[in-house]
Amino acid sequence: MVRSKRRIAIIIALLLGTGVAAFLGSWRLQRGPLIRHHWCGPLHYRDCMVLVVGGEFLMGAQATDPDAPGYDPDAEPDEAPPHRVTVDPFYMDVAQVTAEAFDDCVRAGGCRAEDAHPGGGYFNFRVPERRSHWMNGVTWRGAADFCAWSGGRLPTEAEWEFAARGAAGQRFSWGDEVPDCDDRNRAAPHEGCPSDGTRATGVNPVYSPAGVVEMSGGVWEWVSDWYAEDWYARSPDHNPTGPEEGTRRVQRGGSWQSDGYQEMRGAYRASLEPDSDFADVGFRCARTPTEADGAGLFEEGPPRYPQ
């Protein structure tokens, strides 16, 4: 009798273990193959960062030759030529930075209030009921200052595209399917769809291959690079950081105010003068791994926020 009970207990344990393993395997597939580790900030409104393991991918797109690599009928001229790029591992915010987080940076002296458009209308800075919404109406300097204050930096254009499209080079952060007005989980309203303004950061449950959310259709995201229309014809193939100078900075991802799905493609490039502070422009941060991160985890306490 005792042996029978033990045998039953072992079988149940094995079944439970199999179920847990299957669940975890499914979860990892949903999150994407590029994700390896999470680290969550100590502040309640902050999401986590993920370690994007890096690798090689085909950056950019072209609309001239259906039989050539990187073909996309919606590609713009500045997305060409498609070219092989390798990026090293990097950390990236799972979700876009919130208005509350940016306000904390201003109060701590790490950011300037003048780099944020005053709240009101669609602008979220210091609007109490929208503290958990995307930080929008922020200049490039404001975004860069926040990332530096919080222990990171803005992602490069190549890192952003790799996190959005993955090694397979999918068209959108969620895959190749074009969104429609009913698909609010994949992208915010666009192309004549009803629009009711911004929303809380990180509520979109659809992940990119790197385990990052809202890389399309939230707010345009500042990246670190200067913009040049012909940059892809002369870009290095390892950790490109953009031209050394310019007059505009790159944004990626499209926004809830985008005119069409084309702007939400992972290869689409936009640019603005660095002091622009539009209601559909925000950002997320990245971070270069250090020896203190050990096997990919933050092991020496919270490094992103000064006490």
N, C-alpha and C positions, 0 to 999 in steps of 0.2 A: 504493500500500500504506500509506504514511504517512497519507494523507488518510483512508483507511478506518479505520485505528486511531484517529485523532483523532475521527472521526465516531462510532465506537462508544463512545469514552470520554465524549464529550459526552452521548450518549443515556443511558449508565449514570448519569452525574452528575445528569441531569434526573430520571431515575427515582428515584434515591436522594433527591433534593431533594423530589420529590413525596411520597415515603413519609414523610420526616421531617415535612413540613408537615402531612400527614394525621394523623400520630401526635400532633403538638403540638395540632392542632385538636381531636382526640378528647380529649386530656388536659385541655384548657381547658374543654371541655364537661362532662367528668366533675367537674372542680373547681368549676364553676359560673360564671355570667356576672358575678358581682359582684366576683370576685377580680381584682386587677391586679398586685400585687407581693408578693414574699416577703421576709422578712428573718429570718435564723436567729440565735439567741443564741449566744454563744461557749462556753457551757457544754454539755457533752455530753448532759446529761439534758433540756435545754430544747428544745422544739419551736420552730417558726417563728411569726411573726406574719404576718397578711395584711392588706392594705389593702382594706377594704370601701368601695366607692366612694360609698355612700350613695344616697339617692333617696326617692321617695314610696312608701308602701305602706298597705294597709288593716290597721290594728292592731286586735287583738281579734276577737271572734266572738260570734254570738248564735244561740240555739236556738229562737226563737219564730216566725220567718217564713222558710220555705224559699225564698221568692221575693225576699227582701231580701239586700243585700250582707252578706258575712261569715257566712253560715249554716253552722252546724256542729251536728249533733244532740247532740253531747257538750259543747257550750259551757256554762260556768258563768255565773251572774249577774254576777260581777265582771269577766268578759271583755267585757261590753257597756257602752255601745254600741260597735260597730265604728266606727272613725273614721280619717280620712286623716291620716297623719303623715309628715313629711319629716325625715330624719336626714342630717346632714352626713357627709363621709367620716371614717372612723376606722380605726385598726388594732385587730386582735383576735388573741389567741392562737389558734393552730390547735387546740391541745389543752389540757386542764385542767392546772393547776399540780400538780406532783408533791410527794410528801412530802419528797424530798431537797431540792428547791428551797426549800421552806418552812423546813427545818432550817438551810439556809445563811443564810437571812434572820435567823433567831433567833441564830445564832452571830455574825453580823455586827452585831447590835444593832438591826436594822431591824424586827424582829418580836418579840413576847413569847411565851415558851413557855407561859404561862398561857392564851393564846388558842388553844391546841391541846389536844385531849383526849389524855391519855397513851396511848401505844401499847398494844395488846393487844386480843384479840378481833378485831373488824373494823376497829379504828382503826389507821391506818398510820404515824402520827408516830413516828419513830425506831425503827421495826421494820426491821432490816437487810435482810431478804429482800423488803421491800416499798418500798424507797426510790424505785423507778420507778413506784409506783402513785399513784392520785389522792391528793392531800392531802385528807383528810376529817377530820371532828371539829373543824373550825375555826370560830371565831366570825366574825361580820361584821367586827369590828375587825381581827382577824387577817388576813382576806382583804384588807381595804382597806389595811392597813399593808404587806403584801407587795407589792401592786401599786404603791404609792407608792415603796417601796424599790427596786423594779426598774424605775422610770422611767415608770410608767403609772398606771392608775386602774381601778377596777371599771367595767364597762360599765353604761350606763343600761338600764332595762327596755326602752325602745324600741329601742336599738341591739341588744340581745340578740335580741329578737323579729325584727328585720329580718334579722340574720345567720342566724337559724334558718329563717325562712320565705321570705325573698326578696320581691321586688316582687310576685310572683304570689300570695303568701299561702298557700302549701301547708300542709297540716295538720301534718305532721311535718317534722323537719329533712331527711329523705331524700325526701319526697314525700307522697302522700296515702294510701298503702297501710298498713293496720293490721298491725303486726308479730304474729308468733306465736312459740311457744316454740322453733321451729327457726331463727328468724331472728336469731341472735346478733350478726350484723354490724350490724344496724340498731338493736337495743336490747338491753340486758342482760335477763336473765330477769325476768319479771314475771307477775302474775296467776296465781299458783300454779305457775309454771314452776320447774324446779330452780334453786337458787341456791347458788353456792360462794364468795361473797364478792367482794372488789374485784379489779381487774386492773390491769395496767400502763397508764399513760396513753398515749393516741394510737394504740393498736393497732387500733382500729376503722377500717376503710378506707372507710366511707361518709361522704361530705362533704355539708355543707349547701350551699345556693346561694352562700354566701360563701366556700366553701373551708375550712370549719371542721368538725372531727370531734367526735363524742360529745356533741352538744348534746341528746341524748335518751338516758336510760337509763344514764348513768354515775353521777355524783353530782349532786344538786341544786346549782345554781350561784347563789351570792349575786350580786346586782346592787346598784347604788348606791342605788336608790330606797327611800324609805319606802313602806309599803303603805297604801292606802285603798281600800275596797271600791267606792266611787263615783268613783274618780279619773278613769275614762274619760269621764265625763259633763262634766268640767270641765278636762280636760287641754289644754294648748296644742298646736297642730298642727306646731310646728317644734322639734325637739330637746327634747322634754319630759324633765324630770329628776325627776318625781315630786313629791309634796306636800312642803312645807317642813318638816313635822314629823310624827311618828307614834310608835307603840310597837313596830311590827314592820317588818322589812325584807323585800323581795321576794326569792324564789328562783324559778328557772326550770329547766325541762328534765326533770323526773322523775328517777328513780334506779333503781339495780339492786334496790332494795327497794320500788319502787312497787307498789301493789295492782292497777293496771290500766293499759292502754295510754292511757286518757284523760289521765293525768297527763303523758304524754310528748308531747302535742300542743304545737305551738309557741306557741299562745295561752294555755295553761294558766298560771295564776298561783298561787303558793304564798307563804306568809309565815311568819316565825318571829321571836321576840324576838332582838335582835342578839347576845346573849350565848349563844345556843344553840350546841351543839357535837355534833350528831348524826353518826353514822357514815356517813350517806348524803348529807352536805352538804359541798360543796367550792366551787371557783371557778375562773375564768380571768380574765385581765386584758385591758384595752383601753388605747388610747393615742390622744390627739388629735394629728393631724399638725401639724408645725411647718414653718417656712420651711427649717429645716435638712434636712428630708426631700427637698427638691428636687422631682423629678418623681414622688415616691411611694416613693423608696428611701432607706434610712438611709445618708447619705453622709459622716457625720462620726464614724465609728467606732461601737462598741457603746454605745448610750446607756442600756441597760436595767440594767446591772450595775455597781455601784461597784467600784473596784479595791481 
